[in-house]
Amino acid sequence: MKALAHFAMRGRSQAALVASTGAVLSVLPIIGLFAALASAAVVALATLRQGAGEGALLTVFAGLGGGLLAWLALGSPLPALGFWLAYWLPVWALAVVLGWSRSLSLAVQAAALIALVALALVYLLTGGSGEVWMAMLEPLTQALIEARVIDAAESPQLIAQIAGWMPGLLTASVYLMVLISLLLGRWWQSLLYGPGGFGAEYRALRIHPVLGLVTIALHLVVVFTNANWAVAALVIVGVLLVLQGLAVLHALSVARNARPGWLVGLYVLFVLGFPLPQLVIAGIGLADLWADWRRRLERRKQDRS
């Protein structure tokens, strides 16, 4: 990963090559996800290191290169344009916020705000109806019926349910990828130009307590109404609480000089998708909004010294 970041920072053409190639490879199974994350992380890295203008130029050149590659490989440059609008542009904007504010906390909260606005726009543009998504899912439905994966009689109800989840699922998925790419880009910057900087910033990450109240309110809406939009919004703000919970655990680990093995195991559980650790860590993040355990640790250190 460090070698890839180092290569991308050799010049604008190298960065554009990595970003555009990653965008095109994002359509592939398995490796596509990692290619997409690396592609946008290069945009974040260039913006953080060289400024908003250079980052914007990179997205333009990478977009042109990606459009050409997409046209050659897929027969149309439109996928590259969609990638630019939905992925590179938000990552670039958040990297500008992070570079200007020097606050990782502000940047991740800005990401959540952008995601919530995008979620609202998706529901407004589709009228809150699943008909648009059902039409888009029709080819997939027919393929599943022909493959006898689902029963034709049960398919309308199942597809209607999936269609109701689609706006939130799409928005939350893009939001998570944007956030991960931003963090990856900042980590790369720290590896290349300021070792240890990202770790210190992440351990100090703090979310505004108002977002904790918003999370509780959304949870109540989900419990009593099970509204799809509330579930999606809860996922978006819930990710911030997970980040804060992880920041607390990292700070405790450093304060107690603990071995990193348990943190590695925790991240493995995250990657495998086990929900219990995620819920527990989100709970830790929520409680820390008011308990502020890291500040208490800092006070204890000062008292001992």
C-alpha positions, 0 to 999 in steps of 0.5 A: 500500500505504501509503495502504491501511494509513493508511486502515485505521488511521483507526479500528476500523471502517475496519480492519474494513472492509479486513480483511473485504473482503479476506477475501471477495475472497480467493476471486477468482482472482489478486487474491484472494491479494493481498486475503487478504494485505492482510486479515491484514496489517491485523490484524497492523498494528492489533495491533502498533500498538494492542495485543493487545486492540484486535487481537482486537476487530478480528478479531471485528468483521471476522469478523462483517462478513466473515461477513455479506459471505460470506453475501450473496455465497456463501450461507454465513458458514462461509468467513469462520469458516474464514478467521478460524480458519486465518488471522486468528487465527495472524496475531494471535497472532504479532503479539502475540508480536512486539509483546511481544518486539520480536523479529522473529526470535522471531516468525518462529520461533514461526510455524514452530513453530505450522505444525509443530504444525498439520501434526502435527494434520492428520496425526493427524486424518486418520490419515496416510491420503490417503483423506480427501483423495481423497474431497475431490478426487473432484469435481475428478478427475471434472471433469478426466477429463470435460475430458480433462485426465487419463486415466481409467485413470491418474487413481487413481494420480495423485490418490492421489499428490496426496492424499498431498501435500495435508496438507503442501501445505495447511499450508505454504501457510497458513504462508507466507501467515501469515508474509508477512502478519505481515511486511507488517503490520510493514512497514506499521507501520514506514512509518507510524510509524517509517521504517527500523525494519522494515529494521533489524529484518529485517537483524538477523534470526537463527534459532536454530542448532538449527533448522539441525540440524533442517533437516539431519535432515529433509533426510536423512529426505526423501532416504532415505524421501521421506516426505510429512510430512518434505517438508512439515516441511522446507519450513516450516523451510526458509522460515526459512533463506531469510529468514535468507539474505535478511537476510544479503544485505540486510545486505551490500548496506547495508554496501557501499552497493550499488544495490538493483537486484540485490535487486529482481531477486532478489525477481522470481525468487522471485515467478516461482518459480525454485527455484535462487535459493531453494536458494542463499539457503537455503544461505546462511542455513544457513551463516550460522547458524554463520559469522555473517557479519553479526557479522564485518562489524560487527567489521570496521567497529568495527576500521576506526573 
